[in-house]
């Protein structure tokens, strides 16, 4: 293992690990955890995700009788994530080429491993520690979905997978994915367009009538993908639309989802010929459930105490995205999301300050200590 977290982080990001191709990074991390004394397992979820590696679960027996504490991050990256060459400029690590940096989420991985490594080196009487490093997080939280959550013994946990050091997401929304197929009727667009039903027009009418964007302070909706049609001289008979709705409020999520579904059904009903009418097939899937941790909860109190020890002013916020924490919370482990210092993630401008990498590792160490001493 590298001598310091800066070198270690750069070593990790040089290893290609786009979603479904995490084999090399998984092998590296398993070896590093084993060297720290963890019992390490890899599951077979790659068979379910279509990838070449599974989730990494590791357990370190503690020196106290406390229940374990769980630390989580994901080891996959978005694209373009192959051939990353990190460079340091003015205390900031960026990618030297037209790729992402991979701080999302290898900063979380590095901070967890080095925070624990440093804690072990001090001789501290740490509690049992569970680590879950997931695969395929970036393509639908697949690793966390397929992981056998019955393995987890912790009651509280921290996912290191957000931006600012000192900021913790204590709430995240539920998300519904909405897929719509609109069936019209093809016809020659120049010769007999009146014999066709234009599926693109139906889609446009529906989309124009539905709520999109920020609905209110805790609810959003979006149409993200539209595909259909084969040629300009053919009235299109099929259009597929994919969108989503998110909310911290389950009733609002249901209402916005119903509004979207209703808009497509009503638009289709307005288009018919003598012998045929437009139809829609709509599939709504709940991707993950919301969670919220009150600031009086143990998982929040521990985070606050840890940051106080570091002299960092804590921030507790609700987020707008989903993460592995949504999946873990649904299984009864109270998990919040910690910032690692990553910025510009999912873009080629991704970067992280060296000082934030170090602060993130210290945050890991102090969280474990604050949990132990509570």
Secondary structure, 3 states (H helix, E strand, C coil): CCCCHHHHHHHHHCCCCECCCCHHHHHHHHHHHHHCCCEEEECCCHHHHCCCCCCEEEEECCCCCCCCEEEEEECCECCCCCCCCEEEECCEEEECCCCCCCHHHHHHHHHHHHHHHHHHHCCCCCCCEEEEEECCHHHCCHHHHHCCHHHCCCCEEEEEEECCCCEEEEEECEEEEEEEEEECECCECCCCHHHCECHHHHHHHHHHHCCCEEEECCEEEEEEEEEECCCCCECCCEEEEEEEEEECCHHHHHHHHHHHHHHHHHHHHCCECCCCECEEEEEEEEEECCEECCCCCHHHHHHHHHHHHHCCCCEEEECCCCCHHHHHHCCCCEEEEEECCCECCCCCCCEEEHHHHHHHHHHHHHHHHHHHHC
